[in-house]
Amino acid sequence: MNEFARKRRVALVGTGHRGAGTWGRELLANCGQWVEFVGLCDRNSLRLERARAAIGTAAPVFTDPHAMLSATTPDMLIVCTRDDTHAEMIVAALEAGVDLLTEKPMTTTAEMCRRILEAERRTGRRVDVGFNYRFSPTAKTIKEVLLSGEIGEIVSVDFHWYLDVQHGADYFRRWHAFLTHSGSLFVHKATHHFDLLNWYLASDPQEVFARGALHHYGRAGPFRGPRCKTCPHASICDFHIDIGRDPWLDMLYEDPSREDGYFRDACVFREEIDIFDTMSAAILYESGVQVSYSLNTFMPIEGHHLAFNGTKGRVEIRQYERQAWETPDEDEILVMRNFGAAERIRIPHQPGGHFGGDLALQRMLFAPGATDPLGQRAGARAGAISVLTGVAAVESASTGQPVKVKPLLDEPNAA
Ligand SMILES: NC(=O)c1ccc[n+]([C@@H]2O[C@H](COP(=O)([O-])OP(=O)(O)OC[C@H]3O[C@@H](n4cnc5c(N)ncnc54)[C@H](O)[C@@H]3O)[C@@H](O)[C@H]2O)c1
């Protein structure tokens, strides 16, 4: 029987916002003709039941991923748990002979990257990493412009990502705020950006020199409480949120928190927060390209500024996702030639998360006969290289020394 003559039997672990939403109900709406859920798993049984109803599936539910894998023998596992738990799920699926799609970051440490790559080699199964940004129409067009040779050989890149006081703060309300769970935003968030760079440049990072600081959240804050809902400073705190005003998050998290104490509105000023909120890195690529990268998390704008500087010209984009003024519902890529004319390429925003990137990624994975001429699908190696860039950045920011990326792929005692 042809691989696509029947629906792909998919199991999902991690039924939080991303699992229940993008990889649950949106996946069925977008690709339901090719996909069926055969199992859902979350260690929080209350969230799990709510997610099953929201997704609209009758698939059996499990609180143990290993039990789900052996009971349902899926074709594919989708991993949407907390970042530091991905490796355990990925290796278990590979060893059960199951292909998988993991949310980014693939994992959070060099040791876990090595374990995943070894398990993939040993089992011969396939790992896909959900780098949805590669799939936005704008990223695809930038890749095409770079491949056209229009700006000559790329020599440097300016890449600056801005998270605003809503989205940026959200990372400080939850587990992302702790190095041990997210690897820091150099891993959790920047994995997207480092992956985009690796894909755009078709080269691997060689060495990273980074800096990081905590200027605004955590112990830098003026006061603190355990969570917004019960906070005595609610009336004077700019970061106060009322979770009840978001019916989706309220449904998935608020009542289920009585099972595991996982609140969506924990205080952004908790003393114990140990990640940076302000980061920069100088990255040297094996191709010789020099990258200036930064990530800021309490800005009045959400979006990014990106420019490729080549021997014959420059490609530039300023993408705004949220800002205090009106912007058109499109991106504009500027292609500038040295001593020549500039061209504006306008790309309308597409529906769906990440300007259409989420839906395009899903169709690439599940639509029969999908082709991949630009190499947008990302495997475990791409997942690892982008994580290791972040791991190197954290180490560099801590030691003040540049850190080489590739040696992190080798076993510590390997010759
Ligand atoms: N690609 C993107 O743009 C994008 C966007 C948002 C989130 N993400 C990624 O998706 C993943 C999930 O994000 P989220 O915001 O939904 O997180 P979340 O913490 O809200 O949800 C994760 C769920 O996994 C469950 N879980 C955790 N450990 C588990 C375990 N060992 N076994 C079973 N269940 C377990 C939790 O109970 C929770 O319900 C993260 O890796 C995140 O980085 C990616």
The ligand as an SDF file (V2000), in Angstrom:
LIG
                    3D

 44 48  0  0  0  0  0  0  0  0999 V2000
    7.7590   26.7400   17.0720 N   0  0  0  0  0  0  0  0  0  0  0  0
    7.2090   27.6930   17.7780 C   0  0  0  0  0  0  0  0  0  0  0  0
    7.0630   28.7860   17.2940 O   0  0  0  0  0  0  0  0  0  0  0  0
    6.7690   27.4090   19.2000 C   0  0  0  0  0  0  0  0  0  0  0  0
    5.8400   28.2440   19.8250 C   0  0  0  0  0  0  0  0  0  0  0  0
    5.4480   27.9390   21.1330 C   0  0  0  0  0  0  0  0  0  0  0  0
    6.0200   26.8470   21.7840 C   0  0  0  0  0  0  0  0  0  0  0  0
    6.9310   26.0820   21.1490 N   0  0  0  0  0  0  0  0  0  0  0  0
    7.5260   24.8990   21.8280 C   0  0  0  0  0  0  0  0  0  0  0  0
    6.4770   23.9640   22.0520 O   0  0  0  0  0  0  0  0  0  0  0  0
    6.7180   23.2650   23.2730 C   0  0  0  0  0  0  0  0  0  0  0  0
    5.4930   23.4030   24.1580 C   0  0  0  0  0  0  0  0  0  0  0  0
    5.2490   24.7700   24.4450 O   0  0  0  0  0  0  0  0  0  0  0  0
    3.9790   25.2050   25.3410 P   0  0  0  0  0  0  0  0  0  0  0  0
    3.9990   26.6680   25.3880 O   0  0  0  0  0  0  0  0  0  0  0  0
    2.7670   24.4930   24.8820 O   0  0  0  0  0  0  0  0  0  0  0  0
    4.4670   24.6070   26.7490 O   0  0  0  0  0  0  0  0  0  0  0  0
    3.5970   24.2330   28.0340 P   0  0  0  0  0  0  0  0  0  0  0  0
    4.5510   24.0590   29.1560 O   0  0  0  0  0  0  0  0  0  0  0  0
    2.4920   25.1800   28.2220 O   0  0  0  0  0  0  0  0  0  0  0  0
    2.9700   22.8190   27.6650 O   0  0  0  0  0  0  0  0  0  0  0  0
    3.7670   21.6410   27.7190 C   0  0  0  0  0  0  0  0  0  0  0  0
    2.8990   20.5040   28.1750 C   0  0  0  0  0  0  0  0  0  0  0  0
    3.7460   19.3450   28.2920 O   0  0  0  0  0  0  0  0  0  0  0  0
    3.3860   18.6400   29.4790 C   0  0  0  0  0  0  0  0  0  0  0  0
    4.5660   17.8780   29.9130 N   0  0  0  0  0  0  0  0  0  0  0  0
    5.7410   18.3950   30.3640 C   0  0  0  0  0  0  0  0  0  0  0  0
    6.5880   17.3860   30.6550 N   0  0  0  0  0  0  0  0  0  0  0  0
    5.9380   16.2300   30.3560 C   0  0  0  0  0  0  0  0  0  0  0  0
    6.2850   14.8640   30.4520 C   0  0  0  0  0  0  0  0  0  0  0  0
    7.5040   14.4780   30.9090 N   0  0  0  0  0  0  0  0  0  0  0  0
    5.3820   13.9410   30.0500 N   0  0  0  0  0  0  0  0  0  0  0  0
    4.1580   14.3130   29.6070 C   0  0  0  0  0  0  0  0  0  0  0  0
    3.7570   15.6220   29.5190 N   0  0  0  0  0  0  0  0  0  0  0  0
    4.6530   16.5450   29.8900 C   0  0  0  0  0  0  0  0  0  0  0  0
    2.9680   19.7170   30.4690 C   0  0  0  0  0  0  0  0  0  0  0  0
    2.1020   19.2130   31.4640 O   0  0  0  0  0  0  0  0  0  0  0  0
    2.2480   20.7230   29.5500 C   0  0  0  0  0  0  0  0  0  0  0  0
    0.8640   20.4550   29.4460 O   0  0  0  0  0  0  0  0  0  0  0  0
    7.9940   23.8600   23.8760 C   0  0  0  0  0  0  0  0  0  0  0  0
    9.0890   23.0630   23.5310 O   0  0  0  0  0  0  0  0  0  0  0  0
    8.0980   25.2070   23.1980 C   0  0  0  0  0  0  0  0  0  0  0  0
    9.4400   25.6290   23.0940 O   0  0  0  0  0  0  0  0  0  0  0  0
    7.2940   26.3350   19.8700 C   0  0  0  0  0  0  0  0  0  0  0  0
  1  2  1  0
  2  3  2  0
  2  4  1  0
  4  5  1  0
  4 44  2  0
  5  6  2  0
  6  7  1  0
  7  8  2  0
  8  9  1  0
  8 44  1  0
  9 10  1  0
  9 42  1  0
 10 11  1  0
 11 12  1  0
 11 40  1  0
 12 13  1  0
 13 14  1  0
 14 15  2  0
 14 16  1  0
 14 17  1  0
 17 18  1  0
 18 19  2  0
 18 20  1  0
 18 21  1  0
 21 22  1  0
 22 23  1  0
 23 24  1  0
 23 38  1  0
 24 25  1  0
 25 26  1  0
 25 36  1  0
 26 27  1  0
 26 35  1  0
 27 28  2  0
 28 29  1  0
 29 30  1  0
 29 35  2  0
 30 31  1  0
 30 32  2  0
 32 33  1  0
 33 34  2  0
 34 35  1  0
 36 37  1  0
 36 38  1  0
 38 39  1  0
 40 41  1  0
 40 42  1  0
 42 43  1  0
M  CHG  2   8   1  16  -1
M  END
$$$$
